[in-house]
Amino acid sequence: MERAIDDAYERIWNAIAAIPRGRVASYGAIAARAGLPGRARLVGRALGLVPDGMELPWHRVLRSSGQIAFPPGSRGFREQSKRLKAEGVDVRNGKVPLASFGLDANLDRALWGMPG
């Protein structure tokens, strides 16, 4: 069973790593891209278990509403906002307009040019 969990985390980390600079994706979209539809919470868990030394663009993962998941004003909230803004992403009151910056509408097409 542990092997299946490790494989799921690996697929999640790969999906997160594939989010291009200046774009964002929801936890649910990452789960779907990793072949784990409906497992958005597992994406959150995987982000909390990233191995030491693995660099992931964690800041590009948001709630399905486009909202940053960290509590407003927290260190994580400020860091995520700062990183997104540095990539040219519009962050207002902790929220990103997914229609402009998100990949959720069709993640495969946006990332890989595949038909929808």
Buried (B, 14 or more C-beta within 10 A) or exposed (E): EEEEEEEBBEBBBEBBEBBEEEBBBBBBBBBBBBEBEEBBEBBBEBBEEBEEEEEBBBBBBBBBEBBBBBEEEEEEBBBBBEBBEEBEBEBEEBBBEBEEBBBBEEBEEBBEEEEE
